[in-house]
Amino acid sequence: MSIRGRFVEGFLGRGAARVGLVLFAAVVLCTLLADVISSRDPVDIDLERALMPPSWDHPFGTDPFGRDVLSRAFHGARLSLGVGFLARTISLMLGLLLGVVAGYFGGRFDSIIMRLADITFAFPTLLLLIAIMAVVSPGLVSLFVTLGVVGWAAMARLVRAQVLSIKEREYVQAARSSGAGHPAIIIRHILPGCISPVLVVYTMGLGMTVMAEASLSFLGLGVQPPDASWGRMISSGIAFMRTAPWLTVFPGLLLTITVCSFNLIGDCLRDALDPRSAPGRRAAQRWR
């Protein structure tokens, strides 16, 4: 069996992976088909329909301005998921670059980069995000850039540890002895060995990034009105928890499903790619 086939068997062979993929696919499908599922404009105000409970015309009810909660929840998913993927990708690029430089070249580069990572880790992530967003003007661009920049340290440390291990292996030493330059060694021999752990951390970090975006939007430091995001919708519905609980229940449920799907997928990826884990050992025995 090929390596790809072995990975697919080890990953999809777990029920949690299948559940995570189904949940994530359902959220993405609803996001892409938001205009088909609900033809109502998410920012269209109709005060005569304010705070209507869930019904056939409005399956998720309406908010205090008469806007359809279903339409806003699914359109808000586009912003929440988009910001999550963009921010996590920025963290990946920064962490990969700085981690490779620190681990491969070492010395002064390693000291400077790791001290910057220590400074980043010294602050609670949410408090650091709040402090930065309070200084810059709140908005969509500043939101995903801030989330991406703050999340680079964990990725850099992981990549650095992998590079320190890989660069001492025989095939890397052989490539260096044959006259290969630093870029060729890094791209051809070192980066491929970092893919598995980086993929796992990237996937599991997506849930945390989406949650961080929702937290900032909840506090009014993320997505700004009239755009919809799950955190902003939950925040605006807090005052109506007793009279109109659907304002917070539905966006909160979508947020929970999304974060859980990322965690399930990331956890199963880790087990499928890590031969030291119990599922990985069982899969490795079957592949022999």
ZAFI-549888 format. One record per residue (C-alpha): x, y, z; residue number from 1. Coordinates in pm, 1 decimal. Layout:
! residues N
ATOM          u          v          w   num
ATOM          X          Y          Z   NUM
...
! end
This chain:
! residues 288
ATOM          u          v          w   num
ATOM        0.0        0.0        0.0     1
ATOM      125.3      348.4      -85.2     2
ATOM      209.0      606.0      181.4     3
ATOM      -96.6      807.4       79.9     4
ATOM     -318.3      503.1      108.0     5
ATOM     -177.5      421.5      450.0     6
ATOM     -241.4      772.3      573.1     7
ATOM     -598.2      772.9      439.8     8
ATOM     -664.5      438.2      605.2     9
ATOM     -520.8      552.8      936.5    10
ATOM     -709.2      883.3      927.6    11
ATOM    -1050.1      788.5      788.4    12
ATOM    -1046.8      465.0      983.6    13
ATOM    -1134.9      663.2     1295.7    14
ATOM    -1496.3      754.8     1360.4    15
ATOM    -1397.8     1088.7     1512.9    16
ATOM    -1227.4     1189.7     1187.6    17
ATOM    -1536.6     1108.6      985.6    18
ATOM    -1757.4     1302.8     1227.4    19
ATOM    -1522.8     1603.0     1215.2    20
ATOM    -1513.2     1601.0      836.1    21
ATOM    -1892.0     1575.2      809.9    22
ATOM    -1944.1     1863.0     1054.4    23
ATOM    -1688.6     2081.8      879.3    24
ATOM    -1829.2     1997.5      535.2    25
ATOM    -2180.2     2085.0      656.0    26
ATOM    -2066.3     2425.3      784.6    27
ATOM    -1874.0     2500.1      464.2    28
ATOM    -2167.7     2389.5      248.8    29
ATOM    -2409.1     2613.0      440.0    30
ATOM    -2161.1     2899.0      406.4    31
ATOM    -2123.6     2857.8       30.4    32
ATOM    -2497.7     2817.7      -20.3    33
ATOM    -2597.9     3096.1      218.2    34
ATOM    -2768.6     3294.7      -58.2    35
ATOM    -2959.6     2984.9     -171.0    36
ATOM    -3064.5     2870.3      177.0    37
ATOM    -3185.0     3217.9      270.6    38
ATOM    -3263.1     3476.1        5.3    39
ATOM    -3293.2     3753.5      264.0    40
ATOM    -3025.7     4020.1      284.4    41
ATOM    -2833.8     3980.9      613.0    42
ATOM    -2827.4     4359.7      663.8    43
ATOM    -3184.5     4430.3      550.5    44
ATOM    -3369.4     4603.3      839.0    45
ATOM    -3742.5     4545.0      889.1    46
ATOM    -3853.2     4675.0     1229.7    47
ATOM    -4201.0     4530.0     1184.6    48
ATOM    -4045.6     4182.2     1206.7    49
ATOM    -3821.2     4255.8     1505.8    50
ATOM    -3757.9     3970.7     1750.5    51
ATOM    -3979.3     3719.4     1575.3    52
ATOM    -3929.0     3364.6     1710.9    53
ATOM    -3814.2     3082.3     1479.3    54
ATOM    -4076.8     3005.5     1216.9    55
ATOM    -4106.2     2868.7      866.3    56
ATOM    -4028.0     3212.1      716.3    57
ATOM    -3741.9     3272.8      960.8    58
ATOM    -3603.7     2934.3     1079.9    59
ATOM    -3359.5     3104.8     1318.9    60
ATOM    -3589.8     3396.3     1405.6    61
ATOM    -3509.3     3765.1     1365.9    62
ATOM    -3298.6     4012.4     1564.7    63
ATOM    -3403.6     4348.1     1722.5    64
ATOM    -3374.2     4515.4     1380.9    65
ATOM    -3584.7     4254.9     1203.7    66
ATOM    -3285.1     4101.0     1024.5    67
ATOM    -3299.5     3730.7      948.6    68
ATOM    -3073.1     3543.7     1195.1    69
ATOM    -3032.4     3245.7      959.4    70
ATOM    -2898.8     3465.7      681.5    71
ATOM    -2671.5     3656.1      919.3    72
ATOM    -2539.9     3335.3     1079.0    73
ATOM    -2444.9     3173.9      747.8    74
ATOM    -2302.9     3494.7      600.9    75
ATOM    -2117.4     3549.7      926.3    76
ATOM    -1960.9     3207.0      880.8    77
ATOM    -1786.8     3340.2      571.5    78
ATOM    -1615.3     3609.0      775.3    79
ATOM    -1536.4     3385.4     1072.5    80
ATOM    -1393.7     3101.9      861.2    81
ATOM    -1220.1     3339.5      620.6    82
ATOM    -1049.1     3528.8      901.0    83
ATOM     -957.1     3199.8     1070.1    84
ATOM     -791.5     3051.5      761.5    85
ATOM     -616.0     3374.5      662.0    86
ATOM     -484.8     3441.3     1012.1    87
ATOM     -370.0     3082.7     1058.3    88
ATOM     -194.5     3090.1      722.3    89
ATOM       -7.2     3406.4      822.9    90
ATOM       97.9     3231.9     1145.6    91
ATOM      209.8     2931.5      942.3    92
ATOM      422.9     3137.3      703.2    93
ATOM      584.9     3344.7      977.7    94
ATOM      640.5     3047.2     1207.1    95
ATOM      779.4     2831.6      927.5    96
ATOM     1021.0     3100.2      810.3    97
ATOM     1145.2     3203.0     1155.3    98
ATOM     1153.6     2845.6     1285.9    99
ATOM     1366.5     2726.0      994.3   100
ATOM     1605.3     3020.7     1030.7   101
ATOM     1639.7     2966.9     1406.4   102
ATOM     1686.6     2591.6     1386.1   103
ATOM     1906.2     2570.0     1076.4   104
ATOM     2140.7     2863.7     1123.1   105
ATOM     2132.6     2879.7     1504.9   106
ATOM     2358.6     3121.9     1689.0   107
ATOM     2245.3     3481.5     1703.9   108
ATOM     1944.0     3416.5     1479.0   109
ATOM     1822.8     3145.3     1714.8   110
ATOM     1867.7     3362.5     2024.0   111
ATOM     1685.6     3664.0     1881.8   112
ATOM     1392.9     3467.6     1739.4   113
ATOM     1344.3     3253.9     2049.5   114
ATOM     1359.2     3557.7     2279.6   115
ATOM     1087.9     3720.7     2068.2   116
ATOM      885.5     3401.6     2103.1   117
ATOM      937.6     3408.9     2480.8   118
ATOM      811.5     3767.3     2493.5   119
ATOM      502.3     3663.2     2297.2   120
ATOM      439.0     3368.7     2530.2   121
ATOM      478.9     3593.7     2835.1   122
ATOM      138.2     3752.7     2769.3   123
ATOM     -195.4     3569.1     2772.7   124
ATOM     -299.6     3540.4     2409.3   125
ATOM     -642.0     3697.8     2444.1   126
ATOM     -511.0     3991.0     2648.4   127
ATOM     -236.8     4050.5     2393.0   128
ATOM     -492.1     4044.9     2111.2   129
ATOM     -716.9     4288.4     2297.6   130
ATOM     -424.8     4523.9     2362.5   131
ATOM     -317.4     4526.2     1997.0   132
ATOM     -670.5     4566.5     1861.0   133
ATOM     -732.3     4850.9     2106.7   134
ATOM     -433.8     5036.4     1959.8   135
ATOM     -501.8     4974.8     1589.9   136
ATOM     -832.8     5064.4     1431.2   137
ATOM    -1076.5     4769.8     1453.2   138
ATOM    -1154.4     4617.9     1116.1   139
ATOM    -1138.3     4303.7      908.4   140
ATOM     -783.2     4349.7      777.5   141
ATOM     -633.3     4447.5     1112.2   142
ATOM     -819.6     4155.3     1271.4   143
ATOM     -671.6     3872.5     1067.4   144
ATOM     -327.2     4034.8     1052.4   145
ATOM     -320.1     4067.4     1432.7   146
ATOM     -440.9     3710.6     1483.7   147
ATOM     -179.4     3585.8     1239.1   148
ATOM      111.5     3778.6     1386.6   149
ATOM       30.9     3682.2     1746.1   150
ATOM        9.1     3311.2     1659.4   151
ATOM      353.2     3270.9     1500.4   152
ATOM      550.6     3180.7     1814.9   153
ATOM      409.0     2831.9     1877.5   154
ATOM      456.6     2736.5     1512.7   155
ATOM      813.1     2870.3     1512.0   156
ATOM      910.0     2669.0     1819.3   157
ATOM      768.1     2351.2     1669.9   158
ATOM      946.7     2401.7     1338.1   159
ATOM     1272.1     2489.8     1514.1   160
ATOM     1262.0     2166.2     1714.7   161
ATOM     1197.1     1963.8     1400.6   162
ATOM     1477.5     2135.6     1209.2   163
ATOM     1726.0     2080.2     1492.4   164
ATOM     1651.4     1708.6     1476.2   165
ATOM     1644.8     1672.6     1098.4   166
ATOM     1956.5     1873.3     1012.1   167
ATOM     2180.1     1624.3     1195.6   168
ATOM     2058.0     1321.5     1003.5   169
ATOM     2278.6     1136.0      760.7   170
ATOM     2102.8     1231.5      438.5   171
ATOM     2125.8     1602.2      525.9   172
ATOM     2495.0     1566.2      607.7   173
ATOM     2544.1     1383.3      277.6   174
ATOM     2368.5     1660.9       87.0   175
ATOM     2585.4     1920.2      260.4   176
ATOM     2900.3     1721.7      181.3   177
ATOM     2802.3     1697.4     -184.5   178
ATOM     2804.9     2076.1     -209.5   179
ATOM     2431.4     2149.9     -190.8   180
ATOM     2353.6     2506.1      -85.7   181
ATOM     2144.9     2610.0      212.7   182
ATOM     1825.4     2679.4       11.3   183
ATOM     1842.3     2338.2     -157.9   184
ATOM     1900.2     2156.2      171.4   185
ATOM     1617.2     2339.8      344.5   186
ATOM     1363.8     2296.6       63.3   187
ATOM     1447.7     1940.9      -43.0   188
ATOM     1552.4     1772.2      278.9   189
ATOM     1439.4     1965.5      586.1   190
ATOM     1097.4     2111.6      506.4   191
ATOM      944.7     1775.4      397.3   192
ATOM     1023.2     1637.5      741.8   193
ATOM      832.5     1924.0      905.9   194
ATOM      509.2     1881.8      711.3   195
ATOM      335.9     1628.9      937.6   196
ATOM      359.9     1813.3     1272.8   197
ATOM      301.3     2150.3     1106.6   198
ATOM      -16.2     2020.0      939.2   199
ATOM     -148.5     1892.9     1272.6   200
ATOM      -73.7     2216.8     1459.5   201
ATOM     -218.7     2424.6     1174.4   202
ATOM     -545.2     2228.0     1176.7   203
ATOM     -589.6     2226.0     1552.9   204
ATOM     -501.2     2595.7     1567.1   205
ATOM     -783.3     2682.4     1327.3   206
ATOM    -1040.2     2620.4     1599.8   207
ATOM     -854.3     2842.6     1844.8   208
ATOM     -819.9     3116.8     1582.5   209
ATOM    -1191.1     3110.2     1498.7   210
ATOM    -1267.4     3126.2     1871.6   211
ATOM    -1025.3     3418.1     1915.5   212
ATOM    -1192.9     3604.7     1629.8   213
ATOM    -1533.4     3545.5     1787.8   214
ATOM    -1402.1     3668.7     2123.7   215
ATOM    -1266.3     3991.5     1974.6   216
ATOM    -1586.4     4050.7     1777.1   217
ATOM    -1785.8     3981.7     2093.5   218
ATOM    -1592.5     4261.5     2265.0   219
ATOM    -1644.3     4497.6     1971.4   220
ATOM    -1279.9     4485.3     1858.0   221
ATOM    -1327.8     4259.6     1556.0   222
ATOM    -1582.3     4265.3     1275.5   223
ATOM    -1775.8     4591.2     1281.6   224
ATOM    -2147.9     4650.4     1211.1   225
ATOM    -2335.3     4603.5      989.4   226
ATOM    -2123.9     4299.7      890.7   227
ATOM    -2223.0     3981.1     1067.9   228
ATOM    -1993.8     3747.2     1258.4   229
ATOM    -2073.2     3485.8     1516.5   230
ATOM    -1905.4     3672.8     1801.1   231
ATOM    -2081.4     3996.8     1714.4   232
ATOM    -2419.1     3820.6     1691.8   233
ATOM    -2371.5     3654.0     2030.3   234
ATOM    -2272.7     3985.4     2184.9   235
ATOM    -2578.3     4168.7     2050.2   236
ATOM    -2808.3     3889.4     2170.1   237
ATOM    -2687.7     3881.0     2530.9   238
ATOM    -2937.6     4147.4     2635.6   239
ATOM    -3223.9     3934.7     2499.1   240
ATOM    -3127.4     3598.7     2651.7   241
ATOM    -3457.5     3565.7     2838.5   242
ATOM    -3693.0     3698.9     2573.2   243
ATOM    -3513.9     3592.6     2251.8   244
ATOM    -3259.8     3316.6     2324.1   245
ATOM    -3236.0     3224.1     1955.2   246
ATOM    -3019.1     3532.2     1898.3   247
ATOM    -2730.3     3366.0     2083.2   248
ATOM    -2816.6     2995.2     2060.7   249
ATOM    -2787.2     2953.0     1684.2   250
ATOM    -2461.0     3144.8     1619.3   251
ATOM    -2317.5     2987.8     1935.7   252
ATOM    -2414.0     2642.1     1811.1   253
ATOM    -2249.3     2703.4     1473.4   254
ATOM    -1935.0     2829.0     1645.6   255
ATOM    -1925.7     2521.4     1869.5   256
ATOM    -1973.8     2281.5     1577.6   257
ATOM    -1697.7     2449.7     1377.1   258
ATOM    -1442.8     2451.1     1659.3   259
ATOM    -1523.1     2089.0     1750.9   260
ATOM    -1482.8     1979.6     1387.9   261
ATOM    -1136.1     2135.9     1367.4   262
ATOM    -1033.7     1975.4     1695.7   263
ATOM    -1158.1     1632.1     1588.0   264
ATOM     -981.4     1653.9     1251.7   265
ATOM     -657.8     1778.3     1408.2   266
ATOM     -661.5     1512.3     1678.3   267
ATOM     -711.9     1233.9     1424.3   268
ATOM     -443.2     1378.7     1197.3   269
ATOM     -201.7     1370.7     1487.7   270
ATOM     -279.5     1004.9     1560.0   271
ATOM     -255.2      909.1     1192.4   272
ATOM       75.9     1089.0     1135.8   273
ATOM      244.5     1010.5     1468.6   274
ATOM      364.1      649.1     1485.4   275
ATOM      428.1      683.7     1860.6   276
ATOM       56.4      717.0     1935.3   277
ATOM     -150.7      404.2     2004.1   278
ATOM     -359.5      434.4     1682.3   279
ATOM      -43.0      511.5     1490.0   280
ATOM      129.9      199.2     1623.8   281
ATOM     -167.3      -17.3     1533.4   282
ATOM     -177.2      132.1     1184.6   283
ATOM      198.8       86.7     1144.7   284
ATOM      166.7     -280.6     1238.4   285
ATOM     -103.5     -329.4      976.4   286
ATOM      108.8     -157.4      712.2   287
ATOM      411.6     -383.3      759.8   288
! end
